[in-house]
Amino acid sequence: MRTPTKPSPWRVGGAATLALGLLLGAAQAVAKPGIFTCEPEWAALARVIAPEAQIYSATHARQDPHEIEARPALISALRRADLAICTGAGLEAGWLPMLQTRAGNARVMPGAPGMLLATAGLPLLPDAHHHAARDKGHIHAEGNPHIQLDPRLLAQVAARIADRLAAIDPAGASGYRTRLERWLVEWNGRMEAWQKAAKPLFGEAMIAEHSSFAYLFRWLELYQSADLEPIPGVPPTVSHLQGLLQRAREDPPMAVAQTLYQDPQPGRWLAEKLSVPLVTLPTTVTTEGEPRTLEGLFDHLIRALLVAREQRRPR
Ligand SMILES: [Zn+2]
């Protein structure tokens, strides 16, 4: 089900800067580049590199990024952007092309330097079932696009954001690079600490809905033993859940995981039947609580998984 959308405002008022940009002409570097992102994780990453920029996220953590409506607010935000950062690999195939056409902003059209797709050039995990799903549901024909929960890939995307910003705004280039380098040092330290903390999770099985957590599981060396979706993009069905229950009874997972935007009923039902914890995890930064920042997001995810492991009943 679609969650009602609430547009987040540009962080800094845009009208004055926009007018100035028009006066200076499109080729002139903008003092505070306008950045449009399709998902909140790219907004958070852009803010690390360009804290002064005007940053707008088209979606929030409680929305399913596969299914977004091309609302007028999103079109006008994209129209003003100097740089757009989206996931790509088909995640926004249902709405981004329409936004680009309606916004008519040459800076962020496909292939333009101002259009950055986070997944471009990255080795994506294959989507095991996509061949079976050609006619139904949505498919990840280009590979699994949900890369944002692998912090190693976030570091690669951060470097590309800094490069693009430097190209768009040469006057700010040294600032973008300095902030990137400082952040990478800190981020690498955090990644080491997270992996150490997550050691007890090694080899544990998870049942999840969709492949939303595939990169997180790979990074922490958990594995997804089953999917609540019968085929990608198709909501769980009773017969599929019954089948899962039969198979999982033999070898129950550590927990059942779902995102903030998925229907909680199927996961709850299965977790209860299997007597395993149900964890509802954010897949991106949120507007409140610990996962407000990228580092808080990973702190939160790892802690929630460790708690689930503790809660598991002894067998
Ligand atoms: Zn997906």
Boltz pocket constraint, residues with backbone or C-beta under 6 A from the ligand:
constraints:
  - pocket:
      binder: B
      contacts: [[A, 66], [A, 140], [A, 145], [A, 146], [A, 210], [A, 211], [A, 212]]
      max_distance: 6.0
